[in-house]
Amino acid sequence: MAASQIVGTTSQQRITPYISVDMFKHHRRRGVQVDNLVPRGTPDEQDAALAEIIESASVWIDNLILQVLAATQDTVLERVNVNRRGYATIHPRYRPVIALTSFACGPTPNTLQTYADLTGCGVEPNRITVPTQPWGLTTSQGPLQFGAVAAPMDQAWIQYTYQNGYPVTTLTAPVAAGATSLPLADTTGIVAGQTQLTVYDLQRRVRFTAGTVSTAPTGGVGTGPGTVVCPALPYALPNSGNYPTMVSALPPDVIEACVLVIRAMIKETGGSNPENQDAGEDYIEAEAVMHPYLVPVE
């Protein structure tokens, strides 16, 4: 008989490129060449090599700051301390926190109680506070009245799912001029009326505040493929099957840091002008730019 197995429920790290091939080729290459990354390679091979470098640069940034910045729906199983009022404060591994979407708590991993109502939970950019006793706290007895006393558990096992980071996605189809919605590969992290999105269409930009998200409940956050309402587009948006047009809420400094790392990696492969080979300076500048995003060790 095969031994029993327990598979962990904590999500695996998601790898998301923070800039598109077209964005780098047409906007940000500044002194490095991208047509000789593969010696005697075809244009398609050069683009594929650049896409690999972009992905590596994005992972480099994630590793530097100890978190993933692209919006994810992350599930975590862990043990937490419970304060005397019965609340647990969680510091999720990825930030900023957008929403808490599910929570379960119990004394052991196999006795978790799922919360039907998350109203009493507090969501902040860097932490989530949750009552571990949703049925209420006990009160002190006897002549001395201390109000609420210690919760039944001073530690608890929890499993929670939350959304975090900055939406980074792509179009799934070309969009005509005048259109008022965008088809997106992933709506994770997009909140109607809050999320600021930018469509990176070669030399042009379309910036707008997200309208209704097809995958989001009213007042909630999106997840998975869907559409987002936008103002009427001033021009048509093309889209490529291999390297689709990027739609992103990443702050400009994160994109700039990614560009610096891409440039450094290309220089290390020899794909740049001979007089501009100092990759180390680009790495150092990228580290300085990303310092505010570094997750402190709790």
N, C-alpha and C positions, 0 to 999 in steps of 0.2 A: 504494500500500500504506500502511495506517495505521501511524503510528509506534508502536513498542513502549511499553508503560506499566508502571510499577511502582507498585502501590497500597500505601500505608503500612499496617502491621499494628497500629500503636499505637491503642488504643481511644479513641473520642471521649468527651468529658465527658458524664456521665449527669446528668440533671436530675431530682431527687426532692423533692417537697414535704416539709418537715420537720414539718408540723402539718396536721391535716385541717380542712375547713370547719366541721364540727360542733364540733371541739375549740375553735376560736377563738370561734365564735358563742356557745357555751354555757358556756365556762370563762374565756376570757382577754381578752374585748374591752375591759373596764375603761375606760369613759369614751369610747369611740368607737362610732359607730353603723354598722351594716352593712346597713341597710335602705334606704339612699339613695345607694349607690355608683353606681347607674345612675338618673338622674333619671326619675321616673315609670315605672321598670322593674318587671317582675313579680318575685315572690320567686325564681323560677328564675334570672332575669337577675341579681339581686343575688348569689345564691350563685355564679354563674359568674364575676362580677366579683371576688368575694372569693377564689375559687380562683386566679384569675390573679395577684392581689396576693400570695397565699401563695407561689405559685411564684416570683414575682419576689423576694420576701424571702429565700427559700431560696437562690436564685442569688446574691443580694447577700452572704449569709453565706459561700458557697463562694468567691466572688471575694475577700472580705476576708481569709480565712485561707489562700488559695492552694491549696485542695484541696477534694475532695468528701468529706463525712462519711458520707453514706449508703453502706451496704455495696455494693461493686461487685466484679465480677470483671474486673480490668484487665489488658490485654495491652500490653507495651511492648517496642519494639525500640530498643536504644541501644548505645553503645560504653562500655566500662568499663576502668579500670586494674586490673591484676593484680599483687598483691604478690609478693615473692620466694618465698613458700611456695606460690604458685599459686592463691591465693584472691582472689576479687573480692567487694568489699563494695558492695551496692546500696542506695541510699536511694530507695525508691519515692516517687512523687509524691503518693500518697494513703496516709493512716495513720489509726489503727493497723493494722499488718499482722496479718492473721488466719492466712493459710496461703499457702504457695507450692504451686501445683498443676502447673506445668510449667516446664521450663527447657531452653534450647538454647544452645550456645556454639560459636564458631568464629572463624577469622581474618578472614572476610569475611561480609557478610550472606547470601550465597548458598551458604555452606559450613557452615551451623550443624549441630551434632550434638545431637540431642535426648537428654536423660538419661532412661534407663529407671528409674533409682532415685534418689530425692532424699534418701536417708537421711543423707548427709553434709552436708546444707545446714542452716544455722542461721537460724531465724526469730525475730526480735525485734520489738517493737512499732514501731520506727522504721527497721529495716534488715534486710536479708537477706544472709547470707554464704554463698558458694557456691564449691566447688573447681572451677576451670576445667579441670583435668586429672583427670577421674574415673578414668583408667586408672593414676594414680600419678605421683609426681614423680621426676625423675632424681636421681642422687646424684653427689657430687663424686668425682673420681679423683685419684690421686697420693698423696704422703706426707702432705699436710695434709688432714685430714678435716673438712669443714665441715657435714656432714649434708646436708639438702636445699639445693639451689641454686635459682637463678632458674628460674621456669617458662619453657617455650619461648616464651610470649607475655607481653609486658609490658602489652599492651592486647588486648582481645578484643571481638568483637561478640556480643551476647547478645539473646535473645528470651525473655521470661518472662511467665507468667500467675500472678497472685496475687489473693487476696481480702483486702479491707481494709474498715475503717470499722465502722459500726454498722448492723445490719439495720433497715431501715425498709420496711414492707410493709403490706398490707391484707388483710382477710378477702375471700374470694371467694363466700361464701354465709353465710346465718344459721346459728347454731350453737345447739343445744338445751341446756337446763340438764342438767348431769350428763355432758355429752360429755367425752371425754378426748383429743381431738385437734382442731386448728384447720386449716381449709383456707386456705392463704396464696397470694397472687398471686406471691410471690417468697420463696424460702428462702435466697437468697444471704447468706452470712456467718453463718448460724446453725449453731452447734456444739452437739450434744447434751451436756448436763451442764455447759455453760459459759455459754452466752448467756442473759442475763437479759432477758426480754421483758415488755412491758406492753401490754395491750389497753385502748385508750381508748374506752370505751363511754359517751359523754355524761358524766354526773356520776359514773359508776362506773369502777373500775379493776380489772383482773385482772392480777396480777404473778406470774410463775413462771419457773423455770429450764427452758429447753427440754429436752424429752425427745427421743426418736428422731426424726430428720428423714428423711422418705421419700426425699429426693433425695441424701442424703449417704452415702458409703461408711462402713463401720465406723471410728469414730475420726476421720472426716473432716468436711468442711464442706459445707453444702447449696448448691445452685444451681438457679435456676428455680422454676416453680410446684410446689407440693407440700404436704405436711402436716407438722405438728409435734405431738408428743405433749405434753399438758399435764395437770395435775391435774384431777379432775372439776370442771367449772364450777359455781359456786354459783348461777348464773342464766343464762337464755338471752341470747345475744348477737345483736342485730338487725344487719342489713346493708343498705346502700343501693347500688343499681346505679350511680348517678351519683357519690356521694361515700361510698365504703365505709369501714367501721370500720378505724381505723389500729391496727397492731400494730408496736411500735417498741422498739429498744434504745438509742435516743438518750439521752444524759445529760440530766437535767432542765435544766441550765443552757443547753444548746444550744436546747432548746425555748423557754425563757424569752427567749433572745436573738432567736429567730425571731419571737416574739410582739411584742417591742419594735419590730422592724423593720416588721412588718405594721402596727402602730399608727401608726408614723411615716408610712408610705406612705398610709394612710387619711387621716391628718391633712392631708397635702399635697394630697389630692384634695378636701378640704373635708368629708369624711364623718365629722365628729366634732362634739362640742359646742363652741360658740364660745369658751368660757373655757379650753379645753384644746387649744391649737393648736401647742404647741412640739414640733415633730417632731425638731428637732435634739437635744434632750436624750435622746430615745429612741435615736437613732442612736449617740450618744456612749456611752450605757450598754451598748448591744448590743456595740459595739467592745470595751469593757472586759471584758465577760463572755466574749467569744470569743478574747481575747488568748492564753490558754494553748494554743489549738488551732492557732495560726499556724504554718505550716511554715517553718522557718528556711531561708534560701538556702544550699545546700551549696556 
